[in-house]
């Protein structure tokens, strides 16, 4: 059993901690949404939006996270403090492919928040530094820096803020780092601190559940099965009121490890399979993959080596598990041991070679980090030495400079006065010129807006007229001709007229399709939401799927506003289908009082944003004109072969 137990320890140290969602999940988000619909100051609504942003970041729904982030920024208005808070949550919404941008934003947020010394500001700084440390850990695989930032920067801020929940969470993450370093004794110290602190924070029960789970694994890996079972029992009692909480996935992982170490392999596999089923139900990819790893070493310890290898090979093709270098390392090592047990020497050698190469790379990275640290210390000492030498030289020259300076003071004062007078006069003239230019620019913008308004109004009126003439005039004439030809065909028995009549049928149908596209009947009769839904259905095909989501769209908006919104969405969908060649498109439209929000996300070929905005004929010019007319804003995120996300905020007031 010793060999198999060592294998479990090896694999356990590579597992990284997960973000903890509130145990009441969806109810937590719904309760915050309700506060946005109730009368409250804009500052309170901004904080609610930021809390929802954090919730959807943890839920991996970046579309909704960005939507609430932008609402929070709007409610923040000119409040400099809330604008600084916005930066912390903005960094959390940046894609994983842009860690440098996220790191820069976290540091900028901390610099801005240092100006405030309230408990709320201290807590937000603690959160920002915690998430910054986590990002550094994932980017550089540097646990030393991660623990240093948590203990020496984030933890003191959380303690000064008086927040037991976040203080306990930081203790928990420090303990997790020591457990990953196989330092179970040190991990246990911080886990006791975390549990003692979190028992005073009932609103943060998800952190307490995670602390119980982590301590149970710590006990299991230390060979204390009874204590591990007690911690899992405490965790189960805490989770029982929340049957769909994702924290159950941690419970199943911890119980599976405990049973495997105890040699109860069949019971362990049963528990792990329950966890995998729940992870699939909750659509939690990484927890499912973590449970598959647990399933591997339960099968390995059971000596079901062929089944264990099948699980490991399946896991070797899965992301995000294989995105982490330490996970890849442990899986290669496990496959080498499995092939060794299966007497496949060639396979074992190949996996061990891959494990060795990856381990050397990780070790080299760690060594390089330490060398850089020593180099920085050395350079700092050298700089200090040079500063001391320069200070001595400065003292010698001080007397001479003082004498020269005294003689120059009078001339300098006169010179400064003349320069000040000249610059002041010049600045006054420049300011007058800037004011004049600004007035001209505002007049030009007003004229441009009036021109755009007249152009769009005339365009919609002409669309309605042409659509009506096509449908009622030309459509009616073609229908009359068809009726007459049908009568003659029956009377005279001319079968050759049937083909002409069929062509007329197709012509009438195409004519009416064009008329509906120019001015949809559903928009005039049933409103914007129905018209948009019909538009999405008309553009869907076997190659393109469109998911449309509508929230609180009012039916009493002025017709011209509904028409403009419809044209914007029509152009966006057309670009995604025809130009982006997307196979999956998500369209979200929502309304909050007079603010109308449009978000469209596709998995198409993407494009260079600057080039697209400067180009003619791609449709962005028409979209921008309509957005400007409705006093709105448009944000585009796209890159070649990485899809596109477009967020538009419009003023829907009549």
CORKA-V633827 format. One record per residue. N is the residue number from 1. RES is the residue in one letter. PHI is phi as a letter, one per 20 degrees, with the letter a starting at -180 (none if undefined). Layout:
n->N res->RES phi->PHI
n->N res->RES phi->PHI
//
This chain:
n->1 res->X phi->none
n->2 res->X phi->f
n->3 res->X phi->f
n->4 res->X phi->f
n->5 res->X phi->f
n->6 res->X phi->f
n->7 res->X phi->f
n->8 res->X phi->f
n->9 res->X phi->f
n->10 res->X phi->g
n->11 res->X phi->f
n->12 res->X phi->f
n->13 res->X phi->f
n->14 res->X phi->e
n->15 res->X phi->f
n->16 res->X phi->e
n->17 res->X phi->f
n->18 res->X phi->d
n->19 res->X phi->f
n->20 res->X phi->d
n->21 res->X phi->e
n->22 res->X phi->g
n->23 res->X phi->f
n->24 res->X phi->e
n->25 res->X phi->l
n->26 res->X phi->f
n->27 res->X phi->f
n->28 res->X phi->f
n->29 res->X phi->f
n->30 res->X phi->f
n->31 res->X phi->f
n->32 res->X phi->f
n->33 res->X phi->g
n->34 res->X phi->f
n->35 res->X phi->f
n->36 res->X phi->f
n->37 res->X phi->e
n->38 res->X phi->e
n->39 res->X phi->f
n->40 res->X phi->a
n->41 res->X phi->f
n->42 res->X phi->g
n->43 res->X phi->f
n->44 res->X phi->f
n->45 res->X phi->f
n->46 res->X phi->f
n->47 res->X phi->f
n->48 res->X phi->f
n->49 res->X phi->f
n->50 res->X phi->f
n->51 res->X phi->f
n->52 res->X phi->f
n->53 res->X phi->g
n->54 res->X phi->f
n->55 res->X phi->f
n->56 res->X phi->f
n->57 res->X phi->f
n->58 res->X phi->f
n->59 res->X phi->e
n->60 res->X phi->m
n->61 res->X phi->d
n->62 res->X phi->f
n->63 res->X phi->f
n->64 res->X phi->f
n->65 res->X phi->g
n->66 res->X phi->f
n->67 res->X phi->f
n->68 res->X phi->f
n->69 res->X phi->f
n->70 res->X phi->f
n->71 res->X phi->f
n->72 res->X phi->f
n->73 res->X phi->f
n->74 res->X phi->f
n->75 res->X phi->f
n->76 res->X phi->f
n->77 res->X phi->l
n->78 res->X phi->e
n->79 res->X phi->f
n->80 res->X phi->f
n->81 res->X phi->f
n->82 res->X phi->f
n->83 res->X phi->f
n->84 res->X phi->f
n->85 res->X phi->f
n->86 res->X phi->g
n->87 res->X phi->f
n->88 res->X phi->f
n->89 res->X phi->f
n->90 res->X phi->f
n->91 res->X phi->f
n->92 res->X phi->f
n->93 res->X phi->e
n->94 res->X phi->f
n->95 res->X phi->f
n->96 res->X phi->f
n->97 res->X phi->f
n->98 res->X phi->c
n->99 res->X phi->f
n->100 res->X phi->f
n->101 res->X phi->f
n->102 res->X phi->f
n->103 res->X phi->f
n->104 res->X phi->f
n->105 res->X phi->f
n->106 res->X phi->f
n->107 res->X phi->f
n->108 res->X phi->f
n->109 res->X phi->f
n->110 res->X phi->f
n->111 res->X phi->f
n->112 res->X phi->f
n->113 res->X phi->f
n->114 res->X phi->f
n->115 res->X phi->f
n->116 res->X phi->d
n->117 res->X phi->c
n->118 res->X phi->e
n->119 res->X phi->g
n->120 res->X phi->f
n->121 res->X phi->f
n->122 res->X phi->f
n->123 res->X phi->f
n->124 res->X phi->f
n->125 res->X phi->f
n->126 res->X phi->f
n->127 res->X phi->f
n->128 res->X phi->f
n->129 res->X phi->f
n->130 res->X phi->f
n->131 res->X phi->f
n->132 res->X phi->f
n->133 res->X phi->f
n->134 res->X phi->f
n->135 res->X phi->f
n->136 res->X phi->f
n->137 res->X phi->f
n->138 res->X phi->f
n->139 res->X phi->f
n->140 res->X phi->d
n->141 res->X phi->l
n->142 res->X phi->d
n->143 res->X phi->f
n->144 res->X phi->f
n->145 res->X phi->f
n->146 res->X phi->g
n->147 res->X phi->f
n->148 res->X phi->f
n->149 res->X phi->f
n->150 res->X phi->f
n->151 res->X phi->f
n->152 res->X phi->e
n->153 res->X phi->c
n->154 res->X phi->f
n->155 res->X phi->f
n->156 res->X phi->g
n->157 res->X phi->f
n->158 res->X phi->f
n->159 res->X phi->f
n->160 res->X phi->f
n->161 res->X phi->f
n->162 res->X phi->m
n->163 res->X phi->e
n->164 res->X phi->f
n->165 res->X phi->f
n->166 res->X phi->f
n->167 res->X phi->f
n->168 res->X phi->f
n->169 res->X phi->f
n->170 res->X phi->f
n->171 res->X phi->g
n->172 res->X phi->f
n->173 res->X phi->f
n->174 res->X phi->f
n->175 res->X phi->g
n->176 res->X phi->f
n->177 res->X phi->f
n->178 res->X phi->f
n->179 res->X phi->f
n->180 res->X phi->f
n->181 res->X phi->e
n->182 res->X phi->m
n->183 res->X phi->e
n->184 res->X phi->f
n->185 res->X phi->f
n->186 res->X phi->f
n->187 res->X phi->f
n->188 res->X phi->f
n->189 res->X phi->g
n->190 res->X phi->f
n->191 res->X phi->f
n->192 res->X phi->f
n->193 res->X phi->f
n->194 res->X phi->f
n->195 res->X phi->f
n->196 res->X phi->f
n->197 res->X phi->f
n->198 res->X phi->f
n->199 res->X phi->f
n->200 res->X phi->e
n->201 res->X phi->c
n->202 res->X phi->f
n->203 res->X phi->f
n->204 res->X phi->d
n->205 res->X phi->f
n->206 res->X phi->f
n->207 res->X phi->f
n->208 res->X phi->f
n->209 res->X phi->f
n->210 res->X phi->f
n->211 res->X phi->f
n->212 res->X phi->g
n->213 res->X phi->f
n->214 res->X phi->f
n->215 res->X phi->f
n->216 res->X phi->f
n->217 res->X phi->f
n->218 res->X phi->f
n->219 res->X phi->f
n->220 res->X phi->f
n->221 res->X phi->f
n->222 res->X phi->e
n->223 res->X phi->n
n->224 res->X phi->d
n->225 res->X phi->f
n->226 res->X phi->f
n->227 res->X phi->f
n->228 res->X phi->f
n->229 res->X phi->f
n->230 res->X phi->f
n->231 res->X phi->f
n->232 res->X phi->f
n->233 res->X phi->f
n->234 res->X phi->f
n->235 res->X phi->f
n->236 res->X phi->f
n->237 res->X phi->f
n->238 res->X phi->f
n->239 res->X phi->e
n->240 res->X phi->g
n->241 res->X phi->f
n->242 res->X phi->c
n->243 res->X phi->f
n->244 res->X phi->d
n->245 res->X phi->f
n->246 res->X phi->f
n->247 res->X phi->f
n->248 res->X phi->g
n->249 res->X phi->f
n->250 res->X phi->f
n->251 res->X phi->f
n->252 res->X phi->f
n->253 res->X phi->f
n->254 res->X phi->f
n->255 res->X phi->f
n->256 res->X phi->f
n->257 res->X phi->f
n->258 res->X phi->f
n->259 res->X phi->f
n->260 res->X phi->f
n->261 res->X phi->f
n->262 res->X phi->f
n->263 res->X phi->n
n->264 res->X phi->e
n->265 res->X phi->f
n->266 res->X phi->f
n->267 res->X phi->f
n->268 res->X phi->f
n->269 res->X phi->f
n->270 res->X phi->f
n->271 res->X phi->f
n->272 res->X phi->f
n->273 res->X phi->f
n->274 res->X phi->f
n->275 res->X phi->f
n->276 res->X phi->f
n->277 res->X phi->f
n->278 res->X phi->f
n->279 res->X phi->f
n->280 res->X phi->f
n->281 res->X phi->f
n->282 res->X phi->e
n->283 res->X phi->l
n->284 res->X phi->d
n->285 res->X phi->f
n->286 res->X phi->f
n->287 res->X phi->g
n->288 res->X phi->f
n->289 res->X phi->f
n->290 res->X phi->f
n->291 res->X phi->f
n->292 res->X phi->f
n->293 res->X phi->f
n->294 res->X phi->f
n->295 res->X phi->f
n->296 res->X phi->g
n->297 res->X phi->f
n->298 res->X phi->f
n->299 res->X phi->f
n->300 res->X phi->f
n->301 res->X phi->f
n->302 res->X phi->f
n->303 res->X phi->m
n->304 res->X phi->e
n->305 res->X phi->f
n->306 res->X phi->f
n->307 res->X phi->f
n->308 res->X phi->f
n->309 res->X phi->f
n->310 res->X phi->f
n->311 res->X phi->f
n->312 res->X phi->f
n->313 res->X phi->f
n->314 res->X phi->f
n->315 res->X phi->f
n->316 res->X phi->f
n->317 res->X phi->d
n->318 res->X phi->d
n->319 res->X phi->d
n->320 res->X phi->e
n->321 res->X phi->g
n->322 res->X phi->f
n->323 res->X phi->f
n->324 res->X phi->e
n->325 res->X phi->g
n->326 res->X phi->f
n->327 res->X phi->f
n->328 res->X phi->f
n->329 res->X phi->f
n->330 res->X phi->f
n->331 res->X phi->f
n->332 res->X phi->f
n->333 res->X phi->f
n->334 res->X phi->f
n->335 res->X phi->f
n->336 res->X phi->f
n->337 res->X phi->f
n->338 res->X phi->f
n->339 res->X phi->f
n->340 res->X phi->f
n->341 res->X phi->f
n->342 res->X phi->e
n->343 res->X phi->m
n->344 res->X phi->e
n->345 res->X phi->f
n->346 res->X phi->f
n->347 res->X phi->f
n->348 res->X phi->f
n->349 res->X phi->f
n->350 res->X phi->f
n->351 res->X phi->f
n->352 res->X phi->f
n->353 res->X phi->f
n->354 res->X phi->f
n->355 res->X phi->f
n->356 res->X phi->f
n->357 res->X phi->f
n->358 res->X phi->f
n->359 res->X phi->f
n->360 res->X phi->f
n->361 res->X phi->f
n->362 res->X phi->f
n->363 res->X phi->f
n->364 res->X phi->f
n->365 res->X phi->f
n->366 res->X phi->f
n->367 res->X phi->f
n->368 res->X phi->f
n->369 res->X phi->f
n->370 res->X phi->f
n->371 res->X phi->f
n->372 res->X phi->f
n->373 res->X phi->f
n->374 res->X phi->f
n->375 res->X phi->f
n->376 res->X phi->f
n->377 res->X phi->f
n->378 res->X phi->f
n->379 res->X phi->f
n->380 res->X phi->f
n->381 res->X phi->f
n->382 res->X phi->f
n->383 res->X phi->f
n->384 res->X phi->f
n->385 res->X phi->f
n->386 res->X phi->f
n->387 res->X phi->f
n->388 res->X phi->f
n->389 res->X phi->f
n->390 res->X phi->f
n->391 res->X phi->f
n->392 res->X phi->f
n->393 res->X phi->f
n->394 res->X phi->f
n->395 res->X phi->f
n->396 res->X phi->f
n->397 res->X phi->e
n->398 res->X phi->f
n->399 res->X phi->f
n->400 res->X phi->f
n->401 res->X phi->f
n->402 res->X phi->f
n->403 res->X phi->f
n->404 res->X phi->f
n->405 res->X phi->f
n->406 res->X phi->f
n->407 res->X phi->f
n->408 res->X phi->e
n->409 res->X phi->f
n->410 res->X phi->f
n->411 res->X phi->f
n->412 res->X phi->f
n->413 res->X phi->f
n->414 res->X phi->f
n->415 res->X phi->f
n->416 res->X phi->f
n->417 res->X phi->f
n->418 res->X phi->f
n->419 res->X phi->f
n->420 res->X phi->f
n->421 res->X phi->f
n->422 res->X phi->f
n->423 res->X phi->f
n->424 res->X phi->f
n->425 res->X phi->f
n->426 res->X phi->f
n->427 res->X phi->f
n->428 res->X phi->f
n->429 res->X phi->f
n->430 res->X phi->f
n->431 res->X phi->f
n->432 res->X phi->f
n->433 res->X phi->f
n->434 res->X phi->f
n->435 res->X phi->f
n->436 res->X phi->f
n->437 res->X phi->f
n->438 res->X phi->f
n->439 res->X phi->f
n->440 res->X phi->f
n->441 res->X phi->f
n->442 res->X phi->f
n->443 res->X phi->f
n->444 res->X phi->f
n->445 res->X phi->f
n->446 res->X phi->f
n->447 res->X phi->f
n->448 res->X phi->f
n->449 res->X phi->f
n->450 res->X phi->f
n->451 res->X phi->f
n->452 res->X phi->f
n->453 res->X phi->f
n->454 res->X phi->f
n->455 res->X phi->f
n->456 res->X phi->f
n->457 res->X phi->f
n->458 res->X phi->f
n->459 res->X phi->f
n->460 res->X phi->f
n->461 res->X phi->f
n->462 res->X phi->f
n->463 res->X phi->g
n->464 res->X phi->f
n->465 res->X phi->f
n->466 res->X phi->f
n->467 res->X phi->f
n->468 res->X phi->f
n->469 res->X phi->f
n->470 res->X phi->f
n->471 res->X phi->f
n->472 res->X phi->e
n->473 res->X phi->e
n->474 res->X phi->f
n->475 res->X phi->f
n->476 res->X phi->f
n->477 res->X phi->f
n->478 res->X phi->f
n->479 res->X phi->f
n->480 res->X phi->f
n->481 res->X phi->f
n->482 res->X phi->f
n->483 res->X phi->f
n->484 res->X phi->f
n->485 res->X phi->f
n->486 res->X phi->f
n->487 res->X phi->f
n->488 res->X phi->f
n->489 res->X phi->f
n->490 res->X phi->f
n->491 res->X phi->f
n->492 res->X phi->e
n->493 res->X phi->m
n->494 res->X phi->e
n->495 res->X phi->f
n->496 res->X phi->f
n->497 res->X phi->f
n->498 res->X phi->f
n->499 res->X phi->f
n->500 res->X phi->f
n->501 res->X phi->f
n->502 res->X phi->f
n->503 res->X phi->f
n->504 res->X phi->f
n->505 res->X phi->g
n->506 res->X phi->f
n->507 res->X phi->f
n->508 res->X phi->f
n->509 res->X phi->f
n->510 res->X phi->f
n->511 res->X phi->f
n->512 res->X phi->f
n->513 res->X phi->f
n->514 res->X phi->f
n->515 res->X phi->f
n->516 res->X phi->f
n->517 res->X phi->f
n->518 res->X phi->f
n->519 res->X phi->b
n->520 res->X phi->g
n->521 res->X phi->f
n->522 res->X phi->f
n->523 res->X phi->f
n->524 res->X phi->f
n->525 res->X phi->e
n->526 res->X phi->d
n->527 res->X phi->o
n->528 res->X phi->f
n->529 res->X phi->f
n->530 res->X phi->f
n->531 res->X phi->f
n->532 res->X phi->f
n->533 res->X phi->f
n->534 res->X phi->f
n->535 res->X phi->f
n->536 res->X phi->f
n->537 res->X phi->f
n->538 res->X phi->f
n->539 res->X phi->e
n->540 res->X phi->f
n->541 res->X phi->b
n->542 res->X phi->f
n->543 res->X phi->e
n->544 res->X phi->c
n->545 res->X phi->d
n->546 res->X phi->c
n->547 res->X phi->d
n->548 res->X phi->d
n->549 res->X phi->c
n->550 res->X phi->c
n->551 res->X phi->c
n->552 res->X phi->l
n->553 res->X phi->f
n->554 res->X phi->f
n->555 res->X phi->e
n->556 res->X phi->e
n->557 res->X phi->f
n->558 res->X phi->g
n->559 res->X phi->g
n->560 res->X phi->f
n->561 res->X phi->f
n->562 res->X phi->f
n->563 res->X phi->f
n->564 res->X phi->f
n->565 res->X phi->f
n->566 res->X phi->f
n->567 res->X phi->f
n->568 res->X phi->f
n->569 res->X phi->f
n->570 res->X phi->g
n->571 res->X phi->f
n->572 res->X phi->f
n->573 res->X phi->f
n->574 res->X phi->f
n->575 res->X phi->f
n->576 res->X phi->f
n->577 res->X phi->f
n->578 res->X phi->e
n->579 res->X phi->e
n->580 res->X phi->f
n->581 res->X phi->l
n->582 res->X phi->f
n->583 res->X phi->e
n->584 res->X phi->c
n->585 res->X phi->c
n->586 res->X phi->d
n->587 res->X phi->d
n->588 res->X phi->d
n->589 res->X phi->c
n->590 res->X phi->b
n->591 res->X phi->c
n->592 res->X phi->c
n->593 res->X phi->l
n->594 res->X phi->e
n->595 res->X phi->d
n->596 res->X phi->d
n->597 res->X phi->d
n->598 res->X phi->c
n->599 res->X phi->c
n->600 res->X phi->c
n->601 res->X phi->c
n->602 res->X phi->c
n->603 res->X phi->d
n->604 res->X phi->f
n->605 res->X phi->f
n->606 res->X phi->m
n->607 res->X phi->a
n->608 res->X phi->e
n->609 res->X phi->f
n->610 res->X phi->f
n->611 res->X phi->f
n->612 res->X phi->f
n->613 res->X phi->f
n->614 res->X phi->e
n->615 res->X phi->f
n->616 res->X phi->d
n->617 res->X phi->n
n->618 res->X phi->e
n->619 res->X phi->o
n->620 res->X phi->f
n->621 res->X phi->f
n->622 res->X phi->f
n->623 res->X phi->f
n->624 res->X phi->f
n->625 res->X phi->f
n->626 res->X phi->f
n->627 res->X phi->f
n->628 res->X phi->f
n->629 res->X phi->f
n->630 res->X phi->e
n->631 res->X phi->l
n->632 res->X phi->d
n->633 res->X phi->c
n->634 res->X phi->c
n->635 res->X phi->c
n->636 res->X phi->c
n->637 res->X phi->c
n->638 res->X phi->b
n->639 res->X phi->b
n->640 res->X phi->g
n->641 res->X phi->m
n->642 res->X phi->c
n->643 res->X phi->m
n->644 res->X phi->b
n->645 res->X phi->c
n->646 res->X phi->c
n->647 res->X phi->d
n->648 res->X phi->c
n->649 res->X phi->d
n->650 res->X phi->c
n->651 res->X phi->e
n->652 res->X phi->e
n->653 res->X phi->f
n->654 res->X phi->f
//
